[in-house]
Amino acid sequence: MGAKHKSGSKRFANYPRLNPLGIGHDISAADLIDKTFMAYNGGRLREAAKLISKKMLPKNGTVGITLTGALTPAGLGKSCLIPLMKAGFIDWIVSTGANLYHDLHYGLDMKLYAGSPFLDDLELRKHSVIRIYDVLFDYDVLLDTDAFVRQAISGSEFQKPMGSDEFHYLLGKFVYERGRKLKLKDSSVLATAYECGIPIFTSSPGDSSIGMNIAAMALRDSSLMIDPNRDVNQTTAIVYDAKARGLKSSVFILGGGSPKNFILQTEPQIQEVMGIEESGHDYFLQITDARPDTGGLSGATPSEAVSWGKVDPETLPDCVVAYVDTTVALPLLTAYLLTRNRPRRAKRLYDKRNKLLKNLSDKYLETGTVTKIKERKKNKSVYTSKNKNSTSR
């Protein structure tokens, strides 16, 4: 019997025993994840925490994060994103414009309230109350935020075409300075990005109240234009720089949507369009509620991304998708990372933006063609016995 038991144990040598301890008093969030999140999406969240902690962040890896869904109005900018940014755990960001617009409410010390999703919206409208599911605020919050944006972008420094990263850096400076006058600390993602030199891009600049105000000011002869070509090339330059220097390039996707594709398309831009030999992002982590079977990009799996060249097939076994609400997952992951990892020195990629873009441009002009590029080289198969049996996260 002993020999049979030993033989059976070999079959499970790559898998930890599922035998958690009972939860006691005063357990930390990090220990809760490590010791009790053992299966199903709890297990995936534990794998996500370990992936960021042990593979994305070490050895100065470059980490890009995407923000979709109404995260900042729910307070996740202040509670999670800003601590991660200040710890050096986020190097660059692709966000919906809406998340950045609602971040301004906090940066300008405006009041939002925890309400209910079951209120009468006709009554709310009558009393000038805005509702985002169970988040409530006065209509004047929108009007005052709009006025702040219009006044800021009236400045001379905004009167030119620019990438969305430069636009957000300049706007973040205004928010930072207003925050100092209001004696606020760590209240705005935009202001923190300005402080830390973290570039923030928006894949759909016109699709938010910030974009709406930019459009309105164009009718007043504002010369501000967000340059999507610069954004595509600048994001690609960040990824190319990391890979060219032997660093890992990781994507941490909250939700899906346009920001997800925008951060992932950097690798096809390098390989398919520019003809530069590359293998894909090293690590892929997504927190989502989107299904893969509807064919939408939001639910597309990392294995599907491999076929596009977006993800390195050699690291596919380490990629994680956790089907969890971001408002649940992100606070837990933030607590885990701040407990398990030491702060990293900020890369300040915004300060290097022109240099990074020139490096990419030089390589493209050396390698790329106008005619069809040669077919990409076949990557090593991910379906080796080693990778098939891999359980490391």
C-alpha distance (Angstrom), angle and dihedral (degrees) to the residues before:
residue distance angle dihedral
M1 . . .
G2 3.78 . .
A3 3.81 92.5 .
K4 3.79 91.3 47.4
H5 3.80 91.0 50.8
K6 3.80 90.8 49.2
S7 3.81 91.0 50.4
G8 3.78 90.6 49.6
S9 3.79 90.8 51.1
K10 3.80 90.4 58.0
R11 3.79 89.8 62.3
F12 3.81 88.9 61.3
A13 3.79 97.8 38.8
N14 3.80 91.9 118.7
Y15 3.79 94.5 50.7
P16 3.82 128.8 73.4
R17 3.79 116.7 -127.0
L18 3.79 113.7 -100.0
N19 3.79 99.4 -128.9
P20 3.83 109.6 122.6
L21 3.78 124.7 -171.6
G22 3.78 121.0 -118.7
I23 3.80 114.2 -90.6
G24 3.79 111.1 -106.1
H25 3.78 135.5 -171.2
D26 3.82 121.9 -60.8
I27 3.82 97.2 8.5
S28 3.81 112.6 168.0
A29 3.79 121.0 -120.4
A30 3.82 89.4 -116.1
D31 3.81 92.6 53.2
L32 3.81 90.4 44.4
I33 3.81 89.7 57.0
D34 3.80 95.3 43.5
K35 3.80 96.8 44.4
T36 3.80 106.8 32.0
F37 3.82 109.6 23.0
M38 3.78 92.0 87.4
A39 3.81 109.6 142.2
Y40 3.81 147.4 20.9
N41 3.79 113.5 6.9
G42 3.79 89.9 -20.7
G43 3.79 85.9 61.5
R44 3.78 90.9 47.8
L45 3.80 90.2 51.5
R46 3.80 89.9 52.3
E47 3.81 89.1 50.4
A48 3.81 88.9 48.7
A49 3.80 91.6 53.0
K50 3.79 92.1 49.5
L51 3.80 92.6 45.1
I52 3.80 92.5 56.5
S53 3.79 94.5 39.1
K54 3.80 99.6 45.4
K55 3.80 105.6 26.8
M56 3.81 113.5 17.2
L57 3.80 99.2 45.8
P58 3.84 104.1 36.2
K59 3.82 122.6 89.7
N60 3.80 92.3 24.6
G61 3.81 93.5 -70.1
T62 3.80 116.7 -176.9
V63 3.81 112.8 -114.9
G64 3.80 123.3 -165.4
I65 3.80 120.6 -172.7
T66 3.80 130.8 -162.9
L67 3.81 125.5 -150.0
T68 3.80 122.6 -155.0
G69 3.77 130.7 152.6
A70 3.78 122.8 43.7
L71 3.80 96.5 -58.7
T72 3.81 103.4 142.3
P73 3.81 96.6 49.7
A74 3.81 87.1 54.9
G75 3.81 88.7 56.8
L76 3.82 98.3 -107.8
G77 3.79 90.9 126.4
K78 3.79 91.9 64.1
S79 3.80 98.0 33.5
C80 3.81 100.5 42.9
L81 3.80 119.0 1.2
I82 3.80 97.8 51.3
P83 3.85 94.0 49.6
L84 3.82 89.6 48.9
M85 3.81 91.5 48.2
K86 3.80 93.5 48.6
A87 3.81 90.4 48.4
G88 3.81 89.6 56.9
F89 3.81 92.9 -114.6
I90 3.83 95.4 122.8
D91 3.81 118.3 57.1
W92 3.80 101.8 173.9
I93 3.81 138.3 1.7
V94 3.79 139.3 -148.1
S95 3.80 110.5 -165.7
T96 3.75 141.2 169.0
G97 3.79 111.2 -105.9
A98 3.80 88.9 -120.7
N99 3.80 92.8 64.3
L100 3.80 90.2 52.4
Y101 3.79 92.8 45.6
H102 3.80 92.9 52.6
D103 3.80 89.6 44.1
L104 3.80 85.8 64.7
H105 3.81 90.2 65.0
Y106 3.79 89.5 64.1
G107 3.79 93.0 40.9
L108 3.80 89.6 54.6
D109 3.83 93.6 44.8
M110 3.79 95.2 -114.3
K111 3.79 120.0 158.6
L112 3.79 125.6 -107.2
Y113 3.80 122.9 175.7
A114 3.80 138.2 -148.6
G115 3.80 103.4 -119.9
S116 3.80 136.8 153.6
P117 3.81 134.8 -81.5
F118 3.81 89.6 -137.8
L119 3.79 101.0 67.5
D120 3.79 124.8 121.7
D121 3.81 105.5 -97.9
L122 3.79 92.7 -161.5
E123 3.80 88.5 58.3
L124 3.79 91.1 45.7
R125 3.79 90.3 52.1
K126 3.81 90.4 49.3
H127 3.81 90.1 54.3
S128 3.83 95.3 42.0
V129 3.81 94.6 -111.7
I130 3.82 119.7 148.8
R131 3.82 119.3 -148.9
I132 3.81 129.3 -158.0
Y133 3.81 98.9 -177.4
D134 3.84 98.4 -69.0
V135 3.83 98.5 -10.2
L136 3.81 115.0 98.0
F137 3.79 134.0 -169.3
D138 3.77 140.6 157.9
Y139 3.82 120.0 -90.4
D140 3.81 87.6 -122.5
V141 3.82 87.6 69.1
L142 3.80 87.8 68.1
L143 3.79 93.7 44.4
D144 3.81 93.6 48.1
T145 3.81 92.5 46.0
D146 3.81 90.7 49.2
A147 3.79 90.6 51.0
F148 3.81 91.0 50.1
V149 3.82 91.4 52.2
R150 3.81 93.3 47.8
Q151 3.79 92.9 48.0
A152 3.80 92.3 47.3
I153 3.80 95.8 49.5
S154 3.79 91.2 48.3
G155 3.81 87.1 75.3
S156 3.79 120.2 108.4
E157 3.81 93.3 -115.5
F158 3.81 89.6 65.6
Q159 3.81 96.3 52.2
K160 3.79 98.9 102.0
P161 3.81 142.3 59.3
M162 3.81 111.4 -79.4
G163 3.77 143.2 161.2
S164 3.79 117.2 -94.5
D165 3.81 89.2 -112.1
E166 3.81 90.8 60.6
F167 3.80 90.8 44.7
H168 3.80 92.4 52.3
Y169 3.80 91.6 45.1
L170 3.82 91.2 54.8
L171 3.80 92.5 43.4
G172 3.81 89.6 46.9
K173 3.80 88.8 55.3
F174 3.82 89.9 56.8
V175 3.82 90.9 48.4
Y176 3.80 91.2 47.2
E177 3.79 92.0 52.0
R178 3.81 92.5 46.1
G179 3.81 89.0 49.5
R180 3.80 91.2 54.2
K181 3.81 90.3 53.2
L182 3.80 89.7 49.4
K183 3.84 90.2 46.0
L184 3.80 91.9 -121.8
K185 3.78 123.1 155.0
D186 3.81 127.3 -157.2
S187 3.78 93.2 -14.8
S188 3.82 103.2 131.5
V189 3.81 134.4 52.2
L190 3.82 89.8 -152.8
A191 3.81 92.8 51.3
T192 3.82 91.6 46.1
A193 3.80 91.1 49.8
Y194 3.81 88.4 53.2
E195 3.81 90.3 50.3
C196 3.79 94.4 47.3
G197 3.81 99.7 37.3
I198 3.82 92.4 -118.1
P199 3.83 112.0 157.0
I200 3.81 115.7 -133.1
F201 3.79 120.4 -162.1
T202 3.80 131.4 -170.4
S203 3.78 116.1 -152.2
S204 3.85 93.2 -160.1
P205 3.82 106.2 33.6
G206 3.81 95.3 176.9
D207 3.80 94.1 51.2
S208 3.82 99.8 86.0
S209 3.78 142.9 49.2
I210 3.81 89.1 -91.6
G211 3.81 89.5 57.4
M212 3.79 90.6 44.5
N213 3.81 90.9 56.1
I214 3.82 91.4 47.0
A215 3.81 88.4 52.6
A216 3.80 92.4 49.1
M217 3.80 91.4 50.2
A218 3.81 89.5 52.7
L219 3.81 86.0 67.4
R220 3.81 86.7 58.1
D221 3.81 89.8 56.1
S222 3.80 96.5 -97.1
S223 3.82 110.2 163.7
L224 3.80 94.0 -151.6
M225 3.81 112.2 126.9
I226 3.80 126.4 167.7
D227 3.81 108.0 -134.1
P228 3.84 110.9 -142.9
N229 3.81 92.1 -173.0
R230 3.79 90.4 59.6
D231 3.81 89.8 48.9
V232 3.81 94.0 51.5
N233 3.79 92.5 48.4
Q234 3.81 95.3 39.7
T235 3.81 94.3 52.7
T236 3.79 88.9 46.8
A237 3.79 89.9 50.5
I238 3.81 90.7 56.4
V239 3.79 91.9 54.0
Y240 3.81 94.1 41.9
D241 3.80 90.8 51.4
A242 3.79 92.2 53.2
K243 3.79 94.4 47.7
A244 3.81 94.3 42.5
R245 3.81 89.6 54.8
G246 3.81 93.4 48.9
L247 3.79 95.4 -106.9
K248 3.78 125.0 136.1
S249 3.80 117.6 -105.4
S250 3.79 113.2 -149.3
V251 3.79 133.5 -178.3
F252 3.81 122.3 -152.1
I253 3.79 107.0 -167.8
L254 3.80 120.8 -163.5
G255 3.80 106.6 -167.6
G256 3.80 115.7 -26.4
G257 3.78 132.3 -112.4
S258 3.77 127.0 110.1
P259 3.84 96.1 -26.9
K260 3.82 89.5 58.4
N261 3.79 92.6 56.5
F262 3.79 92.5 40.8
I263 3.79 93.1 57.8
L264 3.82 93.6 42.1
Q265 3.82 97.0 45.4
T266 3.79 90.0 68.0
E267 3.80 89.4 84.9
P268 3.84 96.4 50.8
Q269 3.81 86.3 46.7
I270 3.80 88.8 57.4
Q271 3.81 96.4 42.5
E272 3.81 109.5 25.5
V273 3.81 101.1 32.9
M274 3.80 105.0 26.5
G275 3.79 96.7 34.4
I276 3.80 93.9 -132.0
E277 3.79 113.9 147.1
E278 3.80 110.3 -114.5
S279 3.81 137.9 142.0
G280 3.82 105.9 -142.2
H281 3.78 139.0 -99.0
D282 3.76 112.1 -34.4
Y283 3.79 100.3 -137.9
F284 3.80 132.5 24.3
L285 3.79 124.6 -168.8
Q286 3.79 123.4 172.6
I287 3.79 131.2 -178.1
T288 3.79 106.2 -163.8
D289 3.78 148.9 139.5
A290 3.82 93.5 -151.8
R291 3.81 119.5 117.0
P292 3.81 120.1 -131.1
D293 3.82 95.9 -144.8
T294 3.83 95.7 72.7
G295 3.81 91.4 67.4
G296 3.80 95.3 -122.9
L297 3.79 121.2 139.3
S298 3.82 91.6 -124.3
G299 3.80 90.9 67.7
A300 3.81 98.2 35.4
T301 3.80 111.5 128.0
P302 3.82 126.8 -129.2
S303 3.81 89.6 -111.5
E304 3.82 89.0 59.1
A305 3.81 88.2 48.4
V306 3.82 88.6 57.2
S307 3.80 90.0 65.0
W308 3.82 89.2 59.1
G309 3.78 94.0 47.5
K310 3.80 90.8 -111.7
V311 3.82 94.8 120.6
D312 3.79 128.8 37.5
P313 3.85 107.2 -112.6
E314 3.80 90.2 -145.5
T315 3.82 90.5 66.0
L316 3.81 97.7 39.3
P317 3.84 93.6 107.3
D318 3.80 88.0 61.3
C319 3.83 95.4 51.6
V320 3.80 116.1 106.8
V321 3.79 136.3 -159.2
A322 3.82 115.7 -172.6
Y323 3.79 116.6 -169.6
V324 3.78 96.2 -145.7
D325 3.80 134.7 124.3
T326 3.81 107.8 -97.8
T327 3.81 90.6 -132.8
V328 3.82 87.1 63.0
A329 3.80 99.9 36.8
L330 3.80 102.9 42.9
P331 3.83 98.2 56.7
L332 3.81 89.8 48.9
L333 3.81 92.9 47.7
T334 3.81 91.4 46.2
A335 3.80 91.8 52.9
Y336 3.80 90.1 46.6
L337 3.80 95.3 51.2
L338 3.79 95.4 44.4
T339 3.82 88.1 51.5
R340 3.80 99.9 43.1
N341 3.82 102.2 35.2
R342 3.78 134.5 55.7
P343 3.81 117.3 -127.9
R344 3.81 115.4 -90.5
R345 3.76 127.7 -139.8
A346 3.80 110.8 -98.0
K347 3.82 112.9 -105.4
R348 3.83 91.5 -149.0
L349 3.80 90.8 -151.2
Y350 3.80 91.2 173.9
D351 3.81 90.2 66.1
K352 3.83 89.5 55.2
R353 3.81 97.2 44.6
N354 3.82 97.6 114.2
K355 3.79 93.6 45.2
L356 3.80 92.5 48.8
L357 3.79 91.9 48.8
K358 3.81 91.8 49.7
N359 3.80 91.1 51.0
L360 3.80 90.5 52.8
S361 3.79 92.6 44.7
D362 3.80 92.3 51.2
K363 3.81 91.5 50.3
Y364 3.81 92.8 46.9
L365 3.81 93.9 49.4
E366 3.80 88.1 50.0
T367 3.80 95.5 46.7
G368 3.79 111.4 20.6
T369 3.79 129.9 84.9
V370 3.81 137.5 -160.8
T371 3.79 90.6 -134.1
K372 3.78 122.6 66.3
I373 3.79 112.1 -58.9
K374 3.77 121.6 -129.3
E375 3.78 116.9 -87.2
R376 3.77 111.8 -87.3
K377 3.75 118.9 -101.1
K378 3.77 115.4 -99.4
N379 3.78 112.6 -103.0
K380 3.75 120.5 -134.2
S381 3.78 110.8 -86.5
V382 3.76 113.5 -94.0
Y383 3.75 89.6 -153.1
T384 3.79 95.8 81.4
S385 3.76 118.3 135.1
K386 3.79 89.4 -110.1
N387 3.78 93.9 56.1
K388 3.79 94.6 39.1
N389 3.79 88.9 58.8
S390 3.79 96.2 40.3
T391 3.79 116.0 120.4
S392 3.78 99.0 164.5
R393 3.78 114.0 124.8
